[in-house]
């Protein structure tokens, strides 16, 4: 059955499958007791390996043209569960309802919304292993430097990210403009950071700090309606130079900064 890739769904399927899929299975450490969530299974190359290694695979696919291909391949396998839906609209309580390990080559154009969706449903998601654009993986995993963003801090607030390996763009069809990377996010089982600083408060300061990447912390935090002289004073108390930019701060520095402002 021939299949035409669709640009609107960001479809780029692996052609050099053997080597990459073997690496994916190795680094994601799928065990026979794991229940898997695969987002965007495509024509099922990775799905096949996941079904062999785990106890159940929930595949979420938006493209109706792939439905027949996936059903023909896997419908007789009792471990296969196909959800034909946009992953961003999936109700985890009703449609997943159990702990899952995410292993997926996700649609790149909605990377951030997918990661946010998985984090929001962290009571069901422990570990995330995903293929994303190389520069996105570098940004999420960056410990310092201009790559850091609100997404970096969001991931750090809830868990730990790791850059695992690079996949050259030539390994895909159609060939995309950029290389890809496989990365992991292991969500924290405890709520230590949330107990320290509530989610809303944390993101209020983080978003303000990154509101204009060219401006320093004094200018950006003052957009919260705090006079600049008070912002300067609080940053001094937190032992942070107000001329620094948000991307230079570690998550621990952010946590300390917020505590000082919230006193």
Sine and cosine of phi, psi and omega as CSV:
sin_phi,cos_phi,sin_psi,cos_psi,sin_omega,cos_omega
0.00,0.00,0.88,-0.48,-0.03,-1.00
-0.99,0.15,0.53,-0.85,-0.04,-1.00
-0.73,-0.68,0.73,-0.68,0.01,-1.00
-0.99,-0.17,0.84,-0.55,-0.01,-1.00
-0.92,0.40,0.61,-0.79,-0.04,-1.00
-0.92,-0.39,0.83,-0.56,-0.01,-1.00
-0.89,0.45,-0.61,0.79,-0.08,-1.00
-0.90,0.44,-0.40,0.92,0.04,-1.00
-0.99,-0.17,0.12,0.99,0.02,-1.00
0.87,0.49,0.65,0.76,-0.10,-0.99
-1.00,0.08,0.89,-0.45,0.15,-0.99
-0.71,-0.70,0.94,-0.33,-0.09,-1.00
-1.00,-0.09,0.56,-0.83,0.01,-1.00
-0.92,0.39,0.72,-0.69,0.09,-1.00
-0.97,-0.26,-0.62,0.78,0.06,-1.00
-1.00,0.05,0.94,0.33,-0.22,-0.97
-0.97,0.25,-0.74,0.68,-0.15,-0.99
-0.75,0.66,-0.82,0.57,-0.07,-1.00
-0.89,0.45,-0.74,0.68,-0.07,-1.00
-0.93,0.36,-0.71,0.70,-0.01,-1.00
-0.89,0.45,-0.60,0.80,0.05,-1.00
-0.89,0.47,-0.68,0.73,0.04,-1.00
-0.90,0.44,-0.67,0.74,0.01,-1.00
-0.86,0.51,-0.72,0.69,-0.02,-1.00
-0.91,0.42,-0.60,0.80,0.00,-1.00
-0.91,0.41,-0.77,0.64,-0.10,-1.00
-0.96,0.27,-0.47,0.89,-0.01,-1.00
-0.99,0.13,-0.22,0.98,0.12,-0.99
0.80,0.60,0.72,0.69,-0.02,-1.00
-0.93,0.38,0.76,-0.65,0.01,-1.00
-0.92,-0.39,0.32,-0.95,-0.10,-1.00
-0.91,0.40,-0.25,0.97,0.04,-1.00
-1.00,-0.04,-0.15,0.99,-0.07,-1.00
-0.96,0.29,0.63,-0.77,0.21,-0.98
-0.98,-0.21,0.80,-0.60,-0.12,-0.99
-0.97,-0.26,0.57,-0.82,0.21,-0.98
-0.90,-0.43,0.90,-0.44,0.05,-1.00
-0.93,-0.36,0.84,-0.55,-0.02,-1.00
-0.98,-0.20,0.84,-0.55,0.00,-1.00
0.94,0.35,0.89,0.45,-0.05,-1.00
-0.93,0.37,-0.24,0.97,0.00,-1.00
0.90,0.44,-0.79,-0.62,-0.01,-1.00
-1.00,-0.08,0.13,0.99,0.20,-0.98
1.00,-0.04,0.29,0.96,-0.01,-1.00
-0.90,0.45,-0.74,0.67,0.04,-1.00
-0.96,0.28,-0.59,0.81,0.00,-1.00
-0.80,0.60,-0.69,0.73,-0.04,-1.00
-0.84,0.54,-0.71,0.70,0.00,-1.00
-0.94,0.35,-0.62,0.79,0.01,-1.00
-0.90,0.43,-0.63,0.78,0.02,-1.00
-0.90,0.44,-0.61,0.80,0.02,-1.00
-0.92,0.40,-0.60,0.80,-0.17,-0.99
-1.00,-0.04,-0.38,0.92,-0.15,-0.99
-0.90,-0.43,-0.05,-1.00,0.00,-1.00
-1.00,-0.04,-0.38,0.93,-0.02,-1.00
-0.26,-0.96,0.58,-0.81,0.06,-1.00
-0.79,-0.62,0.89,-0.45,0.12,-0.99
-1.00,-0.04,0.91,-0.41,0.01,-1.00
-0.97,-0.23,0.80,-0.59,0.05,-1.00
-0.95,-0.33,0.89,-0.45,-0.07,-1.00
-0.73,-0.68,0.72,-0.69,-0.03,-1.00
-1.00,-0.05,-0.42,0.91,-0.13,-0.99
-1.00,0.07,0.93,-0.36,-0.04,-1.00
-0.87,0.49,-0.47,0.88,-0.01,-1.00
-0.93,0.35,-0.36,0.93,0.02,-1.00
-1.00,0.05,-0.26,0.97,-0.05,-1.00
-0.84,0.54,-0.75,0.66,-0.03,-1.00
-0.89,0.46,-0.65,0.76,-0.01,-1.00
-0.88,0.47,-0.73,0.68,-0.03,-1.00
-0.92,0.38,-0.66,0.76,0.01,-1.00
-0.91,0.42,-0.69,0.73,0.02,-1.00
-0.86,0.51,-0.64,0.77,-0.04,-1.00
-0.97,0.25,-0.67,0.74,-0.25,-0.97
-0.83,-0.56,-0.05,1.00,-0.15,-0.99
-0.87,0.49,-0.45,0.90,-0.01,-1.00
-0.99,0.13,-0.13,0.99,0.02,-1.00
-1.00,0.07,0.89,-0.45,-0.04,-1.00
-0.90,0.43,-0.26,0.97,0.00,-1.00
-1.00,0.08,-0.13,0.99,-0.09,-1.00
-1.00,-0.06,0.81,-0.59,0.04,-1.00
-0.76,-0.64,0.91,-0.41,-0.05,-1.00
-0.98,-0.21,0.82,-0.57,0.07,-1.00
-0.92,-0.39,0.95,-0.30,-0.01,-1.00
-1.00,0.07,1.00,-0.08,-0.12,-0.99
-0.21,-0.98,0.36,-0.93,0.17,-0.99
-0.94,0.33,0.82,-0.58,-0.05,-1.00
-0.84,0.54,-0.49,0.87,-0.03,-1.00
-0.94,0.34,-0.25,0.97,0.02,-1.00
-0.96,-0.28,0.00,1.00,-0.01,-1.00
-0.91,0.41,0.74,-0.67,0.08,-1.00
-1.00,-0.04,0.97,-0.23,-0.08,-1.00
-0.89,0.46,-0.58,0.81,0.01,-1.00
-0.88,0.48,-0.70,0.71,-0.09,-1.00
-1.00,0.01,-0.59,0.81,-0.15,-0.99
-0.98,-0.19,-0.34,0.94,0.04,-1.00
-0.94,-0.35,-0.91,0.41,0.18,-0.98
0.91,0.42,0.22,0.98,0.06,-1.00
-0.43,-0.90,0.23,-0.97,-0.01,-1.00
-0.90,0.43,0.74,-0.67,0.02,-1.00
-0.76,-0.66,0.46,-0.89,0.18,-0.98
-0.96,-0.28,0.81,-0.59,-0.02,-1.00
-1.00,0.04,0.83,-0.56,0.10,-0.99
-0.72,-0.69,0.92,-0.40,-0.15,-0.99
-0.33,-0.94,0.46,-0.89,0.22,-0.98
-0.98,-0.20,1.00,-0.03,-0.18,-0.98
-0.99,0.15,0.39,-0.92,0.09,-1.00
-0.90,0.43,0.85,-0.53,-0.14,-0.99
-0.90,0.43,-0.51,0.86,-0.10,-0.99
-0.94,0.34,-0.23,0.97,0.06,-1.00
-0.81,-0.58,0.57,0.82,-0.03,-1.00
-0.83,0.55,-0.81,0.59,-0.05,-1.00
-0.88,0.48,-0.74,0.67,0.04,-1.00
-0.86,0.51,-0.59,0.81,0.01,-1.00
-0.92,0.39,-0.72,0.69,0.02,-1.00
-0.87,0.49,-0.69,0.72,0.03,-1.00
-0.88,0.47,-0.64,0.77,0.03,-1.00
-0.88,0.47,-0.68,0.73,-0.01,-1.00
-0.92,0.38,-0.65,0.76,0.04,-1.00
-0.90,0.44,-0.66,0.75,0.03,-1.00
-0.87,0.50,-0.52,0.85,-0.02,-1.00
-0.98,-0.21,0.58,0.81,-0.09,-1.00
-0.92,0.40,-0.25,0.97,0.08,-1.00
-0.93,0.37,-0.33,0.94,0.06,-1.00
-0.96,-0.27,-0.36,0.93,-0.10,-1.00
-0.93,-0.36,0.85,-0.52,0.04,-1.00
-0.98,-0.17,-0.77,0.64,-0.09,-1.00
-0.79,-0.62,0.64,-0.77,-0.02,-1.00
-0.82,-0.57,0.83,-0.56,0.07,-1.00
-0.84,-0.55,0.94,-0.35,-0.13,-0.99
-0.70,-0.72,0.49,-0.87,0.13,-0.99
-0.99,-0.12,0.78,-0.62,-0.02,-1.00
-0.66,-0.75,0.08,-1.00,0.12,-0.99
-0.88,0.47,0.60,-0.80,-0.06,-1.00
-0.81,0.59,-0.71,0.71,-0.05,-1.00
-0.92,0.39,-0.51,0.86,0.04,-1.00
-0.93,0.36,-0.69,0.72,0.04,-1.00
-0.88,0.48,-0.66,0.75,0.02,-1.00
-0.89,0.45,-0.62,0.79,-0.01,-1.00
-0.93,0.36,-0.70,0.71,-0.04,-1.00
-0.92,0.40,-0.60,0.80,-0.09,-1.00
-1.00,-0.02,-0.06,1.00,-0.07,-1.00
-0.91,0.42,0.78,-0.62,0.03,-1.00
-1.00,0.01,-0.37,0.93,0.05,-1.00
-0.37,-0.93,0.24,-0.97,0.08,-1.00
0.99,-0.16,0.06,-1.00,-0.16,-0.99
-0.93,0.36,-0.21,0.98,0.03,-1.00
-0.94,0.35,-0.39,0.92,-0.08,-1.00
-0.90,0.43,0.58,-0.81,-0.06,-1.00
-0.52,-0.85,-0.06,-1.00,0.05,-1.00
-0.89,0.46,-0.55,0.84,0.03,-1.00
-0.91,0.42,-0.65,0.76,0.06,-1.00
-0.83,0.55,-0.75,0.67,-0.04,-1.00
-0.93,0.38,-0.58,0.81,0.03,-1.00
-0.88,0.47,-0.71,0.70,0.01,-1.00
-0.91,0.42,-0.69,0.73,-0.01,-1.00
-0.91,0.42,-0.53,0.85,-0.01,-1.00
-0.91,0.41,-0.58,0.81,-0.07,-1.00
-0.97,-0.23,-0.29,0.96,-0.07,-1.00
-0.15,-0.99,-0.38,-0.93,-0.03,-1.00
-0.78,-0.63,0.77,-0.63,-0.01,-1.00
-0.97,-0.25,0.52,-0.85,0.04,-1.00
-0.60,-0.80,0.75,-0.66,0.08,-1.00
-0.99,0.17,0.85,-0.53,-0.12,-0.99
-0.98,-0.18,-0.81,0.59,0.07,-1.00
-0.30,-0.95,0.29,-0.96,-0.04,-1.00
-0.98,-0.18,0.59,-0.81,0.08,-1.00
-0.86,-0.52,0.90,-0.43,-0.02,-1.00
-0.88,0.48,0.56,-0.83,-0.04,-1.00
-0.87,0.48,-0.44,0.90,0.00,-1.00
-0.92,0.38,-0.20,0.98,0.00,-1.00
-0.99,0.15,0.03,1.00,-0.08,-1.00
-0.88,-0.47,0.38,-0.93,0.10,-1.00
-0.71,-0.71,0.81,-0.59,-0.19,0.98
-0.90,0.44,0.42,-0.91,-0.05,-1.00
-0.94,0.34,0.88,-0.48,0.02,-1.00
-0.97,0.25,0.06,-1.00,-0.04,-1.00
-0.99,0.14,-0.32,0.95,-0.10,-0.99
-0.77,-0.64,0.36,-0.93,0.11,-0.99
-0.95,0.30,0.31,-0.95,0.03,-1.00
-0.92,-0.40,0.17,-0.98,0.06,-1.00
-0.59,-0.81,0.50,-0.87,0.10,-1.00
-0.96,-0.29,0.76,-0.64,-0.07,-1.00
-0.66,-0.75,0.25,-0.97,0.05,-1.00
-0.82,-0.58,0.48,-0.87,0.18,-0.98
-0.76,-0.65,0.90,-0.44,0.05,-1.00
-0.97,-0.23,0.93,-0.36,-0.06,-1.00
-0.97,0.24,0.67,-0.74,-0.05,-1.00
-0.91,0.41,0.71,-0.70,-0.02,-1.00
-0.98,0.22,-0.44,0.90,0.05,-1.00
-0.99,-0.11,0.17,-0.98,0.02,-1.00
-0.95,-0.32,0.60,0.80,-0.14,-0.99
-0.82,0.57,-0.74,0.68,-0.02,-1.00
-0.94,0.35,-0.62,0.79,0.00,-1.00
-0.91,0.42,-0.62,0.78,0.03,-1.00
-0.93,0.37,-0.53,0.85,0.02,-1.00
-0.95,0.33,-0.76,0.65,0.00,-1.00
-0.64,-0.77,0.84,-0.54,0.00,-1.00
-0.85,0.53,0.50,-0.86,-0.06,-1.00
-0.80,0.61,-0.76,0.65,-0.04,-1.00
-0.86,0.51,-0.67,0.74,-0.01,-1.00
-0.92,0.40,-0.71,0.70,-0.01,-1.00
-0.84,0.54,-0.78,0.63,-0.08,-1.00
-0.96,0.28,-0.41,0.91,0.08,-1.00
-0.87,0.50,-0.74,0.68,-0.02,-1.00
-0.96,0.27,-0.62,0.78,0.00,-1.00
-0.90,0.43,-0.74,0.67,0.00,-1.00
-0.89,0.46,-0.64,0.76,0.04,-1.00
-0.90,0.43,-0.68,0.73,-0.03,-1.00
-0.89,0.45,-0.51,0.86,0.00,-1.00
-0.99,-0.16,0.12,0.99,-0.13,-0.99
-0.87,0.50,-0.54,0.84,0.12,-0.99
-0.66,-0.75,0.97,-0.25,-0.13,-0.99
-0.89,0.46,-0.34,0.94,-0.01,-1.00
-0.99,0.12,-0.29,0.96,-0.06,-1.00
-0.99,-0.12,0.37,-0.93,-0.03,-1.00
-0.99,0.10,0.06,-1.00,-0.07,-1.00
-0.87,0.49,-0.63,0.77,-0.01,-1.00
-0.86,0.51,-0.76,0.65,-0.01,-1.00
-0.90,0.43,-0.69,0.73,-0.07,-1.00
-0.95,0.30,-0.69,0.72,-0.02,-1.00
-0.93,0.38,-0.47,0.88,0.02,-1.00
-0.91,0.40,-0.27,0.96,0.06,-1.00
-0.92,0.38,-0.20,0.98,0.07,-1.00
-0.99,0.17,0.02,1.00,0.00,-1.00
1.00,-0.01,0.23,0.97,0.02,-1.00
-1.00,-0.09,0.80,-0.60,0.01,-1.00
-0.83,0.56,0.59,-0.81,-0.09,-1.00
-0.87,0.50,-0.57,0.82,0.00,-1.00
-0.92,0.39,-0.54,0.84,0.05,-1.00
-0.95,0.31,-0.65,0.76,0.03,-1.00
-0.86,0.51,-0.71,0.70,0.01,-1.00
-0.87,0.50,-0.70,0.72,-0.02,-1.00
-0.90,0.44,-0.70,0.72,-0.02,-1.00
-0.92,0.40,-0.64,0.77,0.02,-1.00
-0.90,0.43,-0.60,0.80,0.07,-1.00
-0.89,0.46,-0.68,0.74,0.03,-1.00
-0.88,0.48,-0.59,0.81,0.01,-1.00
-0.99,0.15,0.00,1.00,-0.02,-1.00
0.86,0.50,0.68,0.74,0.03,-1.00
-0.82,-0.57,0.78,-0.63,0.02,-1.00
-0.93,0.37,0.85,-0.52,-0.03,-1.00
-0.90,0.44,-0.29,0.96,0.01,-1.00
-0.99,0.14,-0.15,0.99,0.03,-1.00
-0.94,0.35,0.40,-0.92,0.09,-1.00
-0.99,-0.17,0.38,-0.93,-0.10,-0.99
-0.83,0.56,-0.60,0.80,-0.08,-1.00
-0.92,0.38,-0.23,0.97,-0.01,-1.00
-1.00,0.05,-0.14,0.99,-0.07,-1.00
-1.00,0.00,0.67,-0.74,0.13,-0.99
-0.99,0.17,0.21,-0.98,0.01,-1.00
-0.90,0.43,-0.57,0.82,0.02,-1.00
-0.90,0.43,-0.61,0.79,0.06,-1.00
-0.91,0.41,-0.63,0.77,0.05,-1.00
-0.89,0.45,-0.69,0.73,-0.01,-1.00
-0.88,0.48,-0.69,0.72,0.00,-1.00
-0.91,0.42,-0.71,0.71,0.01,-1.00
-0.84,0.54,-0.74,0.68,-0.05,-1.00
-0.90,0.43,-0.65,0.76,0.02,-1.00
-0.86,0.52,-0.67,0.74,-0.01,-1.00
-0.91,0.42,-0.70,0.72,-0.01,-1.00
-0.92,0.38,-0.53,0.85,-0.08,-1.00
-1.00,0.07,-0.11,0.99,-0.03,-1.00
-0.89,0.45,0.00,0.00,0.00,0.00
